Amino acid sequence: MADSSLRPDLAALAASQVAQIQAASDSQAFDSEKFEPNSPSSKRVRSLIWKIAIATLILMAIGSATRVMNAGLACPDWPLCYSTLIPSQQMNLQVFLEWFHRLDAALIGISTLILLGLTVWYRRVLPPWTPWMALLALGLILFQGVLGGLTVTQLLRFDIVTAHLGTALLFFTTLLVMGTLLRPYQATGTTGKLPWIGLTAALLVYLQSLSGGLVGSQWALHQCLLVSQLCSVMNTHLFGVVPASLATLGVAIVTQRTAALCDSLRRLGRLAGLLLLLQVILGVATFRLHLQVELLTVSHQAIGASLLGTLVCFTVLAWRDRHLSKAFPEGAS
């Protein structure tokens, strides 16, 4: 008969193994056993994701320039422009902005379709969630195209314009989540509460971006200063700066004060702090100059989107670190 004194040890060992298996299964949301981040197929997919993300950031900047230059209706029809692919006879700065905005959007849509095809083709060597996220990205860009058409046909209705921006930001963040999850990473197990702090900051910056979209689409700053209308919209955006800034500042400070943190997380935290400082400076300058300097206004939105993207990448890496360190206490890539 087996010694009964061994039973507690066996039970403890079994419980430990169950806990490790459970933690490993939890980590599958981030990493697949068959997934090799440095394989040619993984690099190919990841490279395309980052290229689409950069093109999307440029697209949002062009969209902002289109709005501040009053070029939103420079092409009176949709999806063509003056019923042609290239309106050479009508081409001026405003028509060019709106036409190039549509061209960039079309190229991003085609690239996203190619991305979906690649994730399906390489599905055996990629994490199982990859094709589904690519499908989500494709759905968002198609919905974005519909909103773009409604923006023109509904004559720049402010709610549609704001939804157009919000969907673009969601598409942008979806790409960043995919790219960050697919990159190589070595867990340190030192993130603590950073995943939650990063997530809070990212959500607040996203909401603040939507608030800024409402201000821009309704010209609320001009309305408030000139005729004392829509001041509530303007003030909501101004007051929203405080929680979003404090949360982002928290990310930067806690990141720098956390010992033995991954270099990637530390750099992203530092970048978030620098982008926040630049965004506040641009915001103050834009407000004081009453949106009269188009470059400042466009830069303000572009830096805001960059800040959101930085916080999203930071949050995803922090959550990866948390899950991987639970699954593999000695660290996993």
N, C-alpha and C positions, 0 to 999 in steps of 0.2 A: 504494500500500500504506500502511496506517495506521502511524503511528509507534509502535514497540513500547514506547517510554518511557511512552506513555499507558496501557498495559495495567495497571500496578500501581495507577494512580490510579482507573481504571474499576473494577478489582476491589475496591479499598477502598471506593469509593462504593457498589457493589452490596452489599458485606458490611454497610455501614452501614444501607442501606435494608432489608435482610433483618432486621437486628437490631431496627430500629424497628417493622417489621411484626410481628415476633414479640412485642415488648413490648406493642404495641397489642392483639394478639390475647389476650395474657395479661390485659390490663386489662378484657376483655369480661366476665370473671367478676364485675366490679364495676359497669361502666357499659356501656350500649348506645349505639350511634351515634344511634339514633332517640329515645333517652330524653332528655326535657327535664324536669329536676326541678321547675321552676317552672310547669309547665303545670297547668291546672285538674284534669285527670285524675290526675296524679301527686300533687298536693296532697290530692286527695280520698282516694286510697288511703293515703297516708302519714298523714293525719289519723286515719283509722280504725284504722290499726296502733297509733298511740300511745295512742288511747283504749282499745283492747283491752289494751294493755300495762299501763296504769294500773289498769284494772279487775282485771287478773290480780294485780297487786301488792296491791290491796285484798283480793282473794279469799284470797291466802296469809295476810294478816294476820288475816282473819276465821277462817280455818282454824286458825291458831295460837291464837286466842282460844277457839275451840270446844274445842280439846284441853285448854288449861289450865283451862277452866271445867268440865271433865268433861261436855261436851255432845255428845261424838261419837256417842253412842247415844240422844240425846234424841228423835230420830225413829226408832222401832224398825223401820220398814220403808223400802224404797227402790224406785223413785225418789220416790214420794209420801211424805208425812209423816202418819202416822195415817190412811192411805188417802184423803187429801184433798190438794188443792192448797194450801189455806190452813188450817192446823189452829188455827182461832180458839178452839175450846173448850179445847184443851190448851196454849195459848200461855203461855209464861213466858220468862225470859231464856235458859235453856238451849235450849228448843225454838226460840226465835227465832233464836239463833245458828246452829244447824244448818240450820234452814229457809232462812234468808237466805243461808247459804253455798251451798246447793244452787241457790237462785234466781240468785245471781250467776254460778255456774258455767254454768247453762243459758243465761243471756244472753250470756256469753262464747262459748259454743258456737255460738249463732245468729249472733253477730257475726262469728265466724271463717268460718262458711259464707258469709256475705255478702261477706267479704273475698276468699274464693276466687272468688266470682262476679265481683267487680269486677276482679280481676287477669286473669281470663280475658277479660272484656269489653274491657279496655284493653290486652290483650297486645301489640298492634301498636305501642304507644307506651311500653311498659315494657320493662325488661331481660328477656331470655328466661327467666331463672331465677325470676322473680317468681311465676308461677302454681305452680311446683313447690314453692317454699318455703311458699306459702300452703296447698298440699295437705299438706305435712309438718306445718304447724301444726294443720290440721284433724285429721290422724291422731293427733297428740299429745293434743289436747283430747278426742277420742273415747276414747283409751286411758285418759286421766285420769278420764273418767266411769266407765269400767269399774272402775278401781281405787277410785274413790269408793264404788261399790256394794259392792265386796268388803270395803272398810273396815267397812261396817255389817254385812254378812252374816257376816263372819268375826270380828266382835266386836273390832275395833280391833287386829288382829294387827300386831305391831310392824314386821315386814318389809313388809307391805302399806302401812302408814301412811307408812313411810320412802320407799317407791317412789312413793307418791302425791305426796309433797313433791318428790322428785327429778324426776318428770315435769312437775310444775307449773313448776319452775325451768327445765327444758329448753324448755317452751312459752314461758315468759317471755323467755328469751334468744333464741329463734327470732324472736319478734316484734321484739326490739330490733335484731337483726342486719338484718332486713328494713328497718326504719325508718331505721337508720343508713346502710345502703347506698343508700337512695332519696333521701336528703337532699342538697342542694347542698354541694359541697366543693371547695376550691381547694388543690391539693397544694403543699407547700413543699419536699419532698425532704430534710427535715432529721430525719426520725424515727429514723434509725439502727437501733439494736437495740430500740427501744420496742415494736414489734409483738410481739416474742418475750417481752419482759418483761411486757407486758400480758396476753398469752395465758397465760403461766405463772401470774400472779397470779389470773386469772379461774378457771383450772382448780383451783388450790389452794383458793380461796374456795368454789367449788362443792362440792368434796369435804368441806370443813369444814362446809358447810351440811348435807350428808347426814349427817355425823357428829353434828351437833346434832340432826337429826331422829331419829337412833337414841337419843340421850340422852333426848329428850323422849318418844318413843313407848314407851320402856321405863321411864320414870321413874328413870333410872339414878342421878341425883344423890341422890334420896331413898333408893334401895336401897343405894347405897354408904355414905351417912352413917349410916343407921339400922341396917342389918343386914350391912354390909360385903359386899354382893353387887353385881355388875355394875360394880365399880370400874374394870375394864379399859376398859369402854365410856366411862366418864366421863373417865378419864385420856387415852384416845386423843383425845378432843375437846379437852381442855386442852392437850396437847402439840401438837395440830394448829394451835393458834393461832399458834405461832411461825413456821413457814414461810409460812403465809398472810399473816400480818402483815408479815413481812420483804419478801415479794414485792410487796405492795401499797404498802408504804413506799418500795420501790425505784421503783415507778411514779411516785409523788408527787415524789420527790427528783430522779430523772433528768429528768422532765418540766420541772421548774422550772429545771434547770441546762442544758437544751438551748436553744441560741440559735435565733432565727428560726422558732420552732415555731408552728403554727397556733393561734389563740386558743381554738378549740374543744377541742383536745387539752390545752392548758394548763389550761383551766377544769375539764375532766374529771379531770385528774391531781390538781388541787387538791381537787376534790370527793371523790375517792377517799381522799385523806389525811384529810379531815375526817370522813368516814363511818367510816373505820377507827378514829379516835380515839373517836368516839361509841360505836362497837360494842364496843370494849374496855372502856369505862366501864360500859356496860350489862351486859356479860358479867360483870364483877367484881361489880357490884351484884346481879345475878341470882343468882350463886353464893353470895355472902355471905348473902343473904336466903332461900336454899334454895327458890327459885321460889315464894315465898309472895305476892309482889306480881305479880298477873297482868299489869298494864299494862307492867311492866318486861320480862317474858318475851315478850309480844307485840311490844313495841318492838324487842327484841333480834333477833327473827327478821325483822321488817320491815326494819330497818336492814341486816341481813345480805343480804337479797334486793336491797335498793337498792344496796349496795356491789357485789354481783355484776353487777347491771345496768349500773352505771357503768363497771366494768372491761370488760364486753363491748362497750359503745359505744366506749370508748377504743381497744380492740384493733382493732375493725373499722375505725375511722377511721385508725388508724396503718397498717394493711395497705393501705387504699385509697390513702393518701399514698404508700406505698412503690411500689405498682403504677403509679399514675398518673404519678409522677415518672419512672419508667423508660420509660413509653410516650411521655410528653410532657415532656421535660426542662425546658421553659419553664413548666410548670404546666398543669393541666387541672382543669376543674370537673366 
